[in-house]
Amino acid sequence: MSDKLPPKVLVIESDENLSASVCNTIERYWFNVERVYDATEAHKIATITMPNIIVISSRIKNNDALKVANNIRSIIRLSKLPLVFLIDESESAEHYQLADNNLVEIVHRPFTPNQLMIAIKSLLRKSQPIFQDKIIKYKDASMDLSTYKVFRRNKLIHLGPTEFKILQLFIQAPKTIYSREQIIDYVWGSDKIIELRTVDVHVNRLRSLMKLDKDEIPFIKTVRSSGYCLNLPGEID
């Protein structure tokens, strides 16, 4: 059995019905799918989740799909991100050609589920991405992302789904300071209206659940005027 999670696919499609159709097709192959509906949301989610591949529709509202793709690729860790463009028959495929076209596939509408998956799988083979480990660790804590179990010093910690996702975000990048807005985008989605105070409530609950000793320092640190992290800047692991 693989010790990695399935590929992460970010689908950018403004039409909710079309988005649902594309996402359902990909999810049938047991891939992890994140769906967004506009360019701003796509950039924010890509920055946080670091997808393995993006499927992007040419019908993005008030934006050009190629510009959206280039904007996401401006993120250092995503500079070689594979791209599948879903375009209309009337559109020119040449418009979507990039310098590294071996990491770009063009799929014309109407397309079959099989055509879409062939394009996605072909790009994944070419790009050879590093998939997410099923078990991630930070110091004496570990998370099993396939069974949703959390352990600290071999003690099982019972977390709710929200606290689990917040902890996953931090452990994946312990030296990154996440703002409350970024946590909301990752946990609830950027299309949801969540009060910033709600983040504080869940972080404090997570701290309490992760605490094993009365006098130990909080597992998650507060960075004044910035947000939260596991490791403060300059701190030794």
Backbone hydrogen bonds in HBPLUS format (Angstrom, degrees):
<---DONOR---> <-ACCEPTOR-->    atom                        ^
c    i                          cat <-CA-CA->   ^        H-A-AA   ^      H-
h    n   atom  resd res      DA  || num        DHA   H-A  angle D-A-AA Bond
n    s   type  num  typ     dist DA aas  dist angle  dist       angle   num
A0134-LYS N   A0003-ASP O   2.89 MM 131  5.57 165.1  1.91 143.2 139.9     1
A0005-LEU N   A0132-GLN O   2.66 MM 127  5.33 163.1  1.69 163.8 169.6     2
A0032-ASN N   A0007-PRO O   2.97 MM  25  6.05 152.7  2.04 163.2 169.4     3
A0052-ASN N   A0008-LYS O   2.80 MM  44  5.19 151.1  1.88 133.8 143.4     4
A0009-VAL N   A0032-ASN O   2.76 MM  23  6.09 167.5  1.78 168.7 173.2     5
A0034-GLU N   A0009-VAL O   2.87 MM  25  6.22 160.8  1.91 162.7 165.9     6
A0010-LEU N   A0053-ILE O   3.04 MM  43  6.48 164.8  2.06 157.8 161.4     7
A0055-VAL N   A0010-LEU O   2.84 MM  45  6.18 162.3  1.87 154.6 160.0     8
A0011-VAL N   A0034-GLU O   2.84 MM  23  6.19 164.8  1.86 163.2 168.5     9
A0036-VAL N   A0011-VAL O   2.95 MM  25  6.29 162.3  1.98 172.2 173.8    10
A0012-ILE N   A0055-VAL O   2.81 MM  43  6.23 163.0  1.84 163.0 168.4    11
A0057-SER N   A0012-ILE O   2.89 MM  45  6.08 167.0  1.91 172.6 172.7    12
A0013-GLU N   A0036-VAL O   3.20 MM  23  6.59 160.7  2.24 161.8 157.5    13
A0019-SER N   A0015-ASP O   2.83 MM   4  5.98 158.4  1.88 155.6 162.9    14
A0020-ALA N   A0016-GLU O   2.92 MM   4  6.05 157.9  1.97 143.8 149.2    15
A0021-SER N   A0017-ASN O   3.08 MM   4  6.32 154.9  2.15 144.2 150.6    16
A0022-VAL N   A0018-LEU O   3.01 MM   4  6.29 165.3  2.03 154.1 156.9    17
A0023-CYS N   A0019-SER O   2.86 MM   4  5.99 171.7  1.86 158.2 161.1    18
A0024-ASN N   A0020-ALA O   2.90 MM   4  5.87 159.1  1.94 144.5 150.6    19
A0025-THR N   A0021-SER O   3.18 MM   4  6.32 152.7  2.25 140.7 147.5    20
A0026-ILE N   A0022-VAL O   3.14 MM   4  6.48 161.2  2.18 152.2 156.3    21
A0027-GLU N   A0023-CYS O   2.87 MM   4  6.03 162.4  1.90 155.0 160.4    22
A0028-ARG N   A0024-ASN O   3.16 MM   4  6.26 136.0  2.36 139.3 148.4    23
A0029-TYR N   A0026-ILE O   3.04 MM   3  5.60 154.8  2.11 112.6 120.3    24
A0030-TRP N   A0027-GLU O   2.91 MM   3  5.00 152.9  1.98 114.8 115.1    25
A0042-ALA N   A0038-ASP O   2.97 MM   4  6.13 153.8  2.04 146.9 155.2    26
A0043-HIS N   A0039-ALA O   3.05 MM   4  6.31 158.8  2.09 153.2 156.6    27
A0044-LYS N   A0040-THR O   3.17 MM   4  6.42 164.5  2.20 150.8 154.8    28
A0045-ILE N   A0041-GLU O   2.96 MM   4  6.11 169.7  1.97 157.5 160.1    29
A0046-ALA N   A0042-ALA O   2.92 MM   4  5.96 160.4  1.96 147.4 153.5    30
A0047-THR N   A0043-HIS O   3.07 MM   4  6.14 155.4  2.13 143.9 150.0    31
A0048-ILE N   A0044-LYS O   3.32 MM   4  6.58 147.2  2.43 141.3 149.0    32
A0049-THR N   A0045-ILE O   2.83 MM   4  5.91 176.9  1.83 164.5 165.6    33
A0050-MET N   A0046-ALA O   2.99 MM   4  5.18 150.5  2.08 132.3 138.7    34
A0054-ILE N   A0082-PRO O   3.10 MM  28  6.43 160.9  2.13 149.7 155.3    35
A0084-VAL N   A0054-ILE O   2.83 MM  30  6.21 154.2  1.89 159.5 166.9    36
A0056-ILE N   A0084-VAL O   2.80 MM  28  6.13 163.8  1.83 166.2 171.7    37
A0086-LEU N   A0056-ILE O   2.93 MM  30  6.10 161.8  1.96 143.4 147.0    38
A0058-SER N   A0086-LEU O   2.91 MM  28  5.99 152.1  1.99 169.3 160.2    39
A0067-LYS N   A0064-ASP O   3.02 MM   3  5.34 117.1  2.43 105.6 120.4    40
A0068-VAL N   A0064-ASP O   3.00 MM   4  6.33 157.5  2.05 155.8 163.1    41
A0069-ALA N   A0065-ALA O   2.91 MM   4  6.13 158.9  1.96 148.2 153.6    42
A0070-ASN N   A0066-LEU O   2.93 MM   4  6.17 162.2  1.96 150.0 154.7    43
A0071-ASN N   A0067-LYS O   2.92 MM   4  6.06 150.0  2.01 144.1 152.4    44
A0072-ILE N   A0068-VAL O   3.07 MM   4  6.36 154.4  2.14 147.7 153.8    45
A0073-ARG N   A0069-ALA O   2.91 MM   4  6.17 154.3  1.97 148.3 156.3    46
A0074-SER N   A0070-ASN O   3.05 MM   4  6.22 115.3  2.48 133.3 148.0    47
A0074-SER N   A0071-ASN O   3.20 MM   3  5.17 147.2  2.31  94.6 104.3    48
A0075-ILE N   A0072-ILE O   3.10 MM   3  5.73 164.1  2.12 115.2 120.2    49
A0078-LEU N   A0075-ILE O   2.81 MM   3  5.31 155.6  1.87 121.5 130.0    50
A0079-SER N   A0076-ILE O   3.40 MM   3  5.46 159.4  2.44 116.0 112.8    51
A0081-LEU N   A0078-LEU O   3.19 MM   3  5.04 155.4  2.25 115.2 111.5    52
A0083-LEU N   A0103-LEU O   2.97 MM  20  6.38 159.8  2.01 153.9 159.5    53
A0105-GLU N   A0083-LEU O   2.93 MM  22  6.41 153.9  2.00 157.3 165.3    54
A0085-PHE N   A0105-GLU O   2.90 MM  20  6.33 160.6  1.94 168.4 169.7    55
A0107-VAL N   A0085-PHE O   2.86 MM  22  6.09 172.4  1.87 175.5 173.4    56
A0087-ILE N   A0107-VAL O   2.98 MM  20  6.29 156.8  2.04 150.0 157.5    57
A0109-ARG N   A0087-ILE O   2.75 MM  22  6.02 149.7  1.84 160.5 168.1    58
A0091-GLU N   A0088-ASP O   3.03 MM   3  5.43 156.8  2.08 111.7 119.0    59
A0095-HIS N   A0092-SER O   3.27 MM   3  5.78 147.7  2.38 107.9 115.2    60
A0096-TYR N   A0093-ALA O   3.02 MM   3  5.58 148.0  2.13 113.0 121.5    61
A0097-GLN N   A0094-GLU O   3.18 MM   3  5.22 168.4  2.20 110.1 111.1    62
A0103-LEU N   A0100-ASP O   2.92 MM   3  5.95 167.3  1.94 131.9 134.7    63
A0104-VAL N   A0101-ASN O   3.26 MM   3  4.91 157.7  2.31 105.6 103.2    64
A0115-GLN N   A0112-THR O   3.07 MM   3  5.22 118.3  2.47 100.7 115.1    65
A0116-LEU N   A0112-THR O   3.17 MM   4  6.52 159.9  2.21 156.2 161.2    66
A0117-MET N   A0113-PRO O   3.01 MM   4  6.25 165.9  2.03 152.6 156.1    67
A0118-ILE N   A0114-ASN O   2.93 MM   4  6.07 152.1  2.01 148.4 156.0    68
A0119-ALA N   A0115-GLN O   3.21 MM   4  6.41 158.5  2.26 144.4 149.1    69
A0120-ILE N   A0116-LEU O   3.07 MM   4  6.38 160.7  2.11 150.9 156.1    70
A0121-LYS N   A0117-MET O   2.88 MM   4  5.95 173.3  1.89 152.5 154.8    71
A0122-SER N   A0118-ILE O   2.95 MM   4  5.94 152.1  2.03 142.0 150.1    72
A0123-LEU N   A0119-ALA O   3.15 MM   4  6.35 158.8  2.19 146.4 151.0    73
A0124-LEU N   A0120-ILE O   3.03 MM   4  6.30 155.3  2.09 149.7 157.1    74
A0125-ARG N   A0121-LYS O   3.01 MM   4  6.21 152.2  2.09 145.3 152.0    75
A0126-LYS N   A0122-SER O   3.11 MM   4  6.38 155.4  2.17 144.0 150.6    76
A0127-SER N   A0123-LEU O   2.85 MM   4  5.99 162.8  1.88 154.2 158.6    77
A0128-GLN N   A0124-LEU O   3.00 MM   4  5.75 142.3  2.14 138.5 146.4    78
A0145-LEU N   A0134-LYS O   2.64 MM  11  5.10 163.0  1.67 170.7 164.7    79
A0136-ILE N   A0143-MET O   2.99 MM   7  5.36 150.9  2.08 148.9 155.7    80
A0143-MET N   A0136-ILE O   2.82 MM   7  5.36 158.0  1.87 159.4 166.3    81
A0138-TYR N   A0141-ALA O   2.90 MM   3  5.28 161.6  1.93 147.8 151.1    82
A0141-ALA N   A0138-TYR O   2.88 MM   3  5.28 163.0  1.91 133.2 137.9    83
A0153-ARG N   A0140-ASP O   2.93 MM  13  5.45 156.9  1.98 155.2 157.6    84
A0142-SER N   A0151-PHE O   2.88 MM   9  5.32 155.5  1.94 151.1 155.2    85
A0151-PHE N   A0142-SER O   2.92 MM   9  5.32 166.0  1.93 155.2 159.5    86
A0144-ASP N   A0149-LYS O   2.87 MM   5  5.28 169.4  1.88 162.6 165.8    87
A0148-TYR N   A0144-ASP O   2.79 MM   4  5.49 127.2  2.07 146.4 160.0    88
A0157-ILE N   A0150-VAL O   2.74 MM   7  5.32 175.0  1.75 152.5 153.1    89
A0152-ARG N   A0155-LYS O   2.86 MM   3  5.12 153.4  1.93 139.0 146.4    90
A0155-LYS N   A0152-ARG O   2.88 MM   3  5.12 158.3  1.93 108.9 116.0    91
A0164-PHE N   A0160-GLY O   2.91 MM   4  6.05 156.2  1.97 156.2 164.0    92
A0165-LYS N   A0161-PRO O   3.12 MM   4  6.25 159.7  2.16 140.9 145.2    93
A0166-ILE N   A0162-THR O   3.05 MM   4  6.33 155.9  2.11 149.5 156.3    94
A0167-LEU N   A0163-GLU O   2.95 MM   4  6.13 166.3  1.97 151.5 155.1    95
A0168-GLN N   A0164-PHE O   2.90 MM   4  6.14 155.2  1.97 148.7 156.1    96
A0169-LEU N   A0165-LYS O   3.06 MM   4  6.27 156.8  2.12 144.5 149.7    97
A0170-PHE N   A0166-ILE O   3.18 MM   4  6.54 158.6  2.23 151.2 155.9    98
A0171-ILE N   A0167-LEU O   2.90 MM   4  6.11 170.4  1.91 160.7 163.1    99
A0172-GLN N   A0168-GLN O   3.02 MM   4  6.03 151.8  2.10 148.1 154.7   100
A0173-ALA N   A0170-PHE O   3.11 MM   3  5.42 138.8  2.29 103.2 114.2   101
A0176-THR N   A0173-ALA O   3.04 MM   3  5.53 165.4  2.06 122.1 125.5   102
A0230-LEU N   A0174-PRO O   3.31 MM  56  4.87 142.9  2.45 135.3 142.2   103
A0231-ASN N   A0174-PRO O   2.81 MM  57  5.60 152.5  1.88 157.8 148.6   104
A0178-TYR N   A0228-TYR O   2.82 MM  50  5.42 158.4  1.87 167.4 162.4   105
A0228-TYR N   A0178-TYR O   2.93 MM  50  5.42 158.5  1.97 146.2 149.6   106
A0183-ILE N   A0179-SER O   3.07 MM   4  6.37 155.9  2.13 149.5 156.1   107
A0184-ILE N   A0180-ARG O   2.97 MM   4  6.22 156.9  2.02 147.9 154.1   108
A0185-ASP N   A0181-GLU O   2.99 MM   4  6.27 160.4  2.03 148.3 153.2   109
A0186-TYR N   A0182-GLN O   3.04 MM   4  6.25 156.5  2.09 146.8 152.5   110
A0187-VAL N   A0183-ILE O   2.89 MM   4  5.98 167.9  1.91 156.7 160.1   111
A0188-TRP N   A0184-ILE O   2.84 MM   4  5.38 149.3  1.94 140.0 150.1   112
A0189-GLY N   A0184-ILE O   3.05 MM   5  6.31 139.2  2.22 147.6 151.9   113
A0192-LYS N   A0189-GLY O   3.17 MM   3  5.73 168.7  2.19 117.8 120.8   114
A0198-THR N   A0195-GLU O   2.94 MM   3  5.41 140.9  2.10 108.9 119.7   115
A0199-VAL N   A0196-LEU O   3.02 MM   3  5.48 133.0  2.24 108.7 119.9   116
A0201-VAL N   A0197-ARG O   3.05 MM   4  6.40 154.5  2.12 150.7 157.5   117
A0202-HIS N   A0198-THR O   3.12 MM   4  6.42 161.6  2.15 149.7 153.4   118
A0203-VAL N   A0199-VAL O   2.86 MM   4  6.08 160.1  1.90 157.4 163.6   119
A0204-ASN N   A0200-ASP O   2.94 MM   4  6.03 164.1  1.97 149.2 153.5   120
A0205-ARG N   A0201-VAL O   3.02 MM   4  6.22 151.0  2.11 141.5 149.9   121
A0206-LEU N   A0202-HIS O   2.88 MM   4  6.07 153.1  1.95 143.8 151.3   122
A0207-ARG N   A0203-VAL O   2.85 MM   4  6.13 157.6  1.90 151.2 157.3   123
A0208-SER N   A0204-ASN O   3.05 MM   4  6.25 159.5  2.09 144.7 149.6   124
A0209-LEU N   A0205-ARG O   3.01 MM   4  6.27 155.7  2.07 147.4 153.7   125
A0210-MET N   A0206-LEU O   2.94 MM   4  6.11 148.5  2.04 150.0 158.5   126
A0211-LYS N   A0208-SER O   3.39 MM   3  5.28 151.6  2.47  95.8 103.9   127
A0216-GLU N   A0213-ASP O   3.35 MM   3  5.52 162.6  2.39 108.0 113.1   128
A0221-LYS N   A0229-CYS O   2.77 MM   8  5.41 151.9  1.85 171.4 176.4   129
A0229-CYS N   A0221-LYS O   3.08 MM   8  5.41 150.7  2.17 143.3 150.2   130
A0223-VAL N   A0227-GLY O   2.80 MM   4  5.20 177.8  1.80 145.0 145.5   131
A0226-SER N   A0223-VAL O   2.91 MM   3  5.41 157.4  1.96 141.7 141.8   132
A0227-GLY N   A0223-VAL O   2.98 MM   4  5.20 166.4  2.00 144.1 148.2   133
A0235-GLU N   A0232-LEU O   2.95 MM   3  5.36 160.1  1.99 138.3 140.2   134
